[in-house]
Amino acid sequence: MTRVSLFSSPLLLGFEEVERLLDRAAKIPGDGYPPYNIERVVEQGSNGSSGKERLRITIAVAGFTVNDLEVTLEDRQLVIRGKQKEEEQKDYLHRGIAARQFSRAFVLADGMEIGEARLQNGLLTIEVHRIEPERLVRRITVKDLN
């Protein structure tokens, strides 16, 4: 069976890696736990114009400590894992606070770089910076073989 690709146009060259990233992103489970926000933060330039842009990922991890969390970058995939230690047996009348392990993954594009990660008031915040590539224009010499 032949698979039709989004990037099957003969005018799009070298986009196989992008297609693999899209496939990987489609396979990431999305059970909704823990809840998270992704925020675009634009720094203001010195003259009032829009400056550099970054993303801020905030994940609600109430009850987790720094030692319960692991943040890794695995081949352009930001992976956040949480695992709490087992508590001694308690006799709950009602248990509504989830104390389960989780894994949340985000696929990063080229030029994205992980900055600082902080845990404060039950919220894990990870800064993701967009590194602007240098724009290059290069003239290609055409050789006359006649």
C-alpha positions in Angstrom: 0.0 0.0 0.0 1.4 3.4 -0.9 1.1 6.1 1.7 0.3 9.6 0.6 2.5 12.2 2.3 1.7 15.8 3.1 5.1 16.5 1.7 4.9 14.5 -1.5 5.2 17.5 -3.8 8.3 17.4 -6.0 8.9 21.0 -5.0 9.4 20.2 -1.3 12.9 18.6 -0.9 14.3 17.2 2.3 11.2 17.4 4.5 11.3 13.7 5.5 12.4 14.6 9.0 9.4 17.0 9.4 7.1 14.2 8.4 8.7 11.9 10.9 8.2 14.5 13.6 4.6 14.8 12.7 4.2 11.1 12.9 5.8 11.0 16.3 3.6 13.9 17.6 0.5 12.0 16.4 1.5 8.9 18.5 1.9 10.9 21.8 -0.9 9.8 24.1 -3.2 12.7 25.2 -5.1 11.5 28.3 -5.3 15.0 29.7 -3.3 14.4 32.9 -1.6 16.4 34.1 -3.3 19.6 32.7 -1.0 22.1 31.1 -0.8 25.5 29.4 1.4 26.7 26.6 1.9 30.5 26.5 3.6 32.7 23.9 5.7 35.3 25.6 7.0 38.2 23.5 9.7 40.4 25.0 9.4 44.1 24.3 12.4 45.6 22.5 14.1 48.7 23.9 12.3 50.9 21.4 8.9 49.4 22.2 8.8 47.1 19.3 8.2 43.3 19.6 11.4 41.5 20.5 12.3 37.9 20.9 9.6 35.3 21.3 9.6 32.3 23.6 7.1 29.7 24.8 6.3 28.9 28.4 4.9 25.4 29.2 3.2 25.3 32.6 2.1 21.9 34.0 0.0 21.4 37.1 1.9 18.9 39.2 0.4 19.5 42.7 1.8 17.1 45.2 5.0 16.4 43.3 8.4 17.6 44.5 11.5 18.4 42.5 12.8 14.9 43.2 9.6 13.3 41.8 10.0 15.1 38.5 12.3 14.3 35.5 12.6 16.7 32.6 14.6 15.4 29.6 15.2 16.3 26.0 15.3 13.2 23.9 16.0 13.8 20.2 14.0 17.0 19.9 11.3 15.7 22.1 10.8 17.4 25.5 9.6 14.7 28.0 8.3 15.4 31.5 7.8 12.5 33.8 6.5 12.4 37.3 6.5 9.6 39.8 5.6 10.0 43.4 6.9 7.6 46.1 4.3 5.2 47.5 2.9 6.4 50.8 2.3 4.2 53.7 -1.2 2.8 53.8 -3.8 5.3 54.7 -7.5 4.8 55.4 -9.1 7.3 53.0 -12.8 8.1 53.4 -12.6 9.8 50.0 -9.6 10.0 47.6 -9.9 12.7 44.9 -6.3 13.8 44.6 -4.5 11.8 42.0 -1.2 10.5 43.1 -0.2 8.7 39.9 2.8 8.7 37.6 2.6 10.6 34.3 4.6 11.2 31.2 3.9 14.2 29.0 5.9 14.8 25.7 6.2 17.8 23.4 7.9 17.6 20.0 10.2 20.6 19.4 11.0 22.1 16.0 14.5 23.0 14.8 15.7 26.1 16.4 13.8 25.6 19.7 16.0 25.5 22.8 15.0 24.5 26.4 15.7 27.2 29.0 15.0 27.3 32.7 12.6 24.8 34.5 11.1 25.9 37.8 8.7 24.3 40.3 6.6 26.8 42.3 3.2 26.4 44.1 2.5 23.1 42.4 3.2 24.4 38.9 6.2 23.2 36.8 7.2 26.0 34.3 9.6 25.3 31.4 10.8 28.1 29.2 11.4 27.2 25.5 13.3 29.8 23.5 13.0 30.2 19.7 16.5 30.8 18.3 16.2 32.8 15.1 18.5 31.3 12.4 20.8 33.7 10.6 19.2 34.5 7.2 21.7 33.6 4.5 21.5 34.5 0.8 24.1 32.7 -1.2 24.8 33.1 -4.9 25.4 29.8 -6.7 27.9 30.0 -9.5 26.7 28.3 -12.7 29.6 26.8 -14.6 29.6 27.0 -18.4 30.7 23.5 -19.6 30.7 24.4 -23.3 
